[in-house]
């Protein structure tokens, strides 16, 4: 499972710049793979701290999807 954090404050959204672009993606939300046994909420909060240095408290799950290349769903 991949979890991402959409962080909004004062009407602004936090994006991070990738050190190495993934295809054409240079800017993205803080995100990454969940660790074994980790919930999507915990993974998103951990990634926000690791990648952007911000402490967040997840409010809601925005959605899930099946990855078009791997056909895997969270």
C-alpha angles and dihedrals in degrees: 000000000000119000127193133190120224101198118192125181128165090350093306128113123219116231128174127215113234116232088219117025116238101223102309095338112112100150123046145149115273103274146145148143119314116239119239110289093008120132122229090251093053093044093051092049092047092049091049089054095043097044104031105018093237128130112222137174112216113235105185145352109251097196151294133244143184110251108243095221102039098027088221121144123200 
